[in-house]
């Protein structure tokens, strides 16, 4: 977390009154404020950091007291840690998160205590919890009415094409209604999927966690990454979630995980799930083996490895 914002209520909605930044901002979030990081002087927030040491009327504590006194809503600005992923992108994603519960001074103290600290997924969510997933779907470009709205095909030999809408409306009203299927953009839409059950919260492999894909019925020593890695992603080194079903978007596209806004009462939501098997076979072809060791035992040692051992 890198920033705290206080909002006041006005007749036209919320208005940001004041903002308090953290003293030290990582390079990945500073890249977000530059169009060309390589050719810039990289002086962002260098003067602001002096407010933590200066004894002026506009220092950090004065701004925090202003939020405590006047504001009704307190929000935190968080950013992702792109350096932990093996991706080309180095610029962090930024998200505003509202702080709820307690009085405004308690919210300010709680938010200020999270400055420059990492919040892991296991601190927010629990196993068997129902969560919501927000993201952007896979884009499919400009598509016609048949693919976009599943309109019926017209009879063959229809004049000027048959993958169309036969009639776009009556003479009056003299406009096309919004209920008529039309061609246009398909995909790349923001969507929220609710009630995704968490089956497992896995530990980070780069911190020494082992057997993250083992279960009580499958004692094979293996991690969550399948043989050959996940297609178009690679190896999972950090903490991970296993959820029921699918989620929107392409590989490597960021998602927002949110606590469920509904009160969960049905049996499916309250059921405790115990996984019996996690498949780690190759997702590139028709995977037969769960681990590399199992594959080498079946096929034997490769000739190239045997030659190296003899040398």
N, C-alpha and C positions, 0 to 999 in steps of 0.2 A: 504494500500500500504506500502511496506516495503523496496523496493530497487529501485534504479535508475541505468540504464546501458547506457553508451555512446558508439556508434559504429562509426568506421571510415571506409571509402571505400578503398579497396585494389584491385589490379588486380584479386585476387581470391575471391572477394566478401567482405562482411562486416566482420569486426573483432572488438571484444569488446576491447575498450581501457582502460576504468576504470569503477569501480563500486562504488556506494555510498549506504550504508545501513542506515536504520533508527536506531535511538539510542536505542529504546526499541522494542524488538521483543517478541511477545506473545508466550506462551508455545506451542500452537498448531502448529505454524509454525516451532518452534525449533525442535519439534518431527520429522519433515520431514527430518532433517539432521542427525538423529540418527537411527541406526539399532535396538538398544535395549535401549530405553529411561529409563527403570526402573533401569538398572544396570549402567547407565552412570553417569558421574560427573556433567553433565549439565552446562558445562562451555563455551558453544559456544557463540561467539560474546561478551564475557565479556571483553576481551582486546580491541576489536574494539570500544566499547562504550566509552573508555577513549579518543578517538580521538576528541570527541565533546568538551572536556574541555582542552585538551593540546594545547599549542601554538607551533606547530612544522610545518615543511615544508610539511608534508604529512597529514595535518588535513583534515577535511571534506570540508571546503571552498576551499582549494587548489585543491581537486579532482573535485569539481563542476566547478571551473574555467577552469580546464583542459578539461572538457566536453564542456564547452561553446566555447573554443578556437579551438579545433581540430575536434570534432565529427560532423557527418552529420545526424545521426539517434539517437533518444533518446527514450528509452523504460522504462516502469515501470514494476516491478514485484509485483503482487498482490497475495493474498492468501484468501481462504475461511475461514469462522468462524464456525468451526465444533461444537463449544460449544453451539451454538444456536439451534442445532438439537438434537433430541433424538435418536442418532445413536450410534453404538458401536465404530465406528472409531473416534479417537481423533486427528489423524494426518491431517493437512490441505492440501488441493490441491493448487498447485502453478501454476500461469499463467503469461506469459509475454505479456504486452499490449503496443503497439506502440503509441507514442504521435505525433499527426499530427497537422499542422497549425501553422503559425507564424514562427519566426526566432528561431535558436537554443537556444540563451539565454532565450527567452520567454518560450520555451519548458522546459528548465531546471528549471526555476523559478516556472512554473506551476506544474511540477512533484514534486519538492521539497516541495511545499505547501500542497501536498496530503499525505505526509508521516504520518503514524500512524493514518490515518483518514479512516472512513468507507464510502464507496460509495454505496448508496442504489439503488435499481432497478429503482425507480421513478426519480432519478437524471440522468439516462442514456436514458431510453425509455419513450415514450408517448403512450397514448391510441390511437387506430386506426392506429398505426404505423406498417409497414411491417418489420419483422426481419428475421434473419437466425438462425437456430438451429444446432449446431454441437455436435455430440456425437458418442457413440459406440453402435452398434446394439446388440440385444440379441443373445448370442452364442447358436448354435445348434450342435456343434461338427462336427465330420467327417461324411459326408453324401454322398449318391450315386448320380448318374447322374439324376435320375428321380426326386428326391426332390430338388437337387441343381440347375439343369439346365432345368427341366421340359421336359426331353427327353421322346419320345413316348415309350410305352411298346412294346416289341417284341411279336409276336404271342405266344400263349400258347404252351406248349410242346417244346419250343425252347431248344436246347442242351445247358447245362451249364447256365441256368438262362435266364430270359427275362427282368429284370430291368437293362438293359445294353444298350450301344451304339452298333448297329449292325455292323458298320464298322468304324474304327478309322482313315481311310485314305487310299490313293492309295499306290502302291509300291514305286513310286517316286513322290515327294521328300521323301527321306529315313528318315523321321522323322515325328513325330506327330505335326500337326499344333496347334497353340494356339486357333483356333476356334473350336476345337473338345471338346465336353463336357467330363470332367473327374471328378472322385470322389475326394473329399477333404473337406477342412474346409468350413463350412457354418455358417454365422453369426459372431458376435464379430468383425465387420468391422467398421472402422471410416467412418462416413457419414455426409454430410452437406445437410440439407433440407432448401430450400429458400422460401421466401414469406409466412411467418406465421404471420397472422394478430393478433394484440393484442386487445382482446375484453375488458379486464378490468385489471387495476393495483390495487390490493387490499392492504389495510393497515394491519399492524401487530396486531394480536389479543392480543399478550402479552404486547402491549403498550396501551391497552385500547380501541382498535377499535372494534366497534360493528356493527352488521347488514351488514357484508361484502358481503353477498349473497342476500341482498334485492335489489329490482328494483322498478321502478316507477309503474309497473303493479302488482307487488307482494310485498306488504308492510309487509310481515311476518318478525318478528325479528329473524334472523338466521344468523349464520356465515357460511363460505365456507365449513367447515368440515362436511361431511355427518354423518348421524346417524351411530354410530359404528366406525367412522374413515375411512380413505382411506385404502383399503386392502393393506397389506404389507408395509404400511407407518405409518399411525397413524393420529395425529391431526396436522393441519397446524396452527402454532403459529406466524410465521413471515410473511413478505410481500410475495405476490404471484402474478403470472400472469395467466390470462386465455387467451389462444391462440386458434386459429381456427385449428381444426384437431388434429392429434396425433404427437408424437415426438419419437425419437428412444430410445432404451435402456430399461433396467428393472427399477423397482422401486428403488429409492435411488441412482441411478447412476448419477453422475454429468453431467451437460450439459453446453455448452458455448453458450451464446446468443450474437449475433453480429448484428450491424447495417447493413441494406441491402446495398449491393454494386451496386445495379441497381437503375436507376432513375424510380420511380414509376409513371406511367402515366395513367393506365387503371382505369376504374370506380370501380372495386373491391378494388383496393388498396387505392383509394382516398375516398371511402365511409365511412361515419361516422356511426358506429354501436351503437345502443342503445339496450341493452339486456332487454328482457321483463320477462324472468323467468330463474332462476338457480335452477337446481334440487339438493336437498340435502337429498334425501331419501337414505336408506341404500344401499350400493354397494356390500353387502355380499350376500343378498338374493333378493327376489322380494319386493323391498321397496315400502311401501304404504304411509308412513308418512314423512313429511318434517322436523318436529322437534320432540324432545322427549316429549314435552308438548302435542302436538297433539296426539301422540301415547298413552300417559297416559289418556287423556280424552276419547279416544275411548275404551280402554280396562278396564279402571277403575284402582283403586289403587291395587297394589300387596298385597297379604296377608302378606308377610313378612314385608313390610313397614307399613301396618296398625297395625300389632302386636307391632312393635317398637314404634309407636306413642302412643299406649295404655299404654305401659310400662312407 
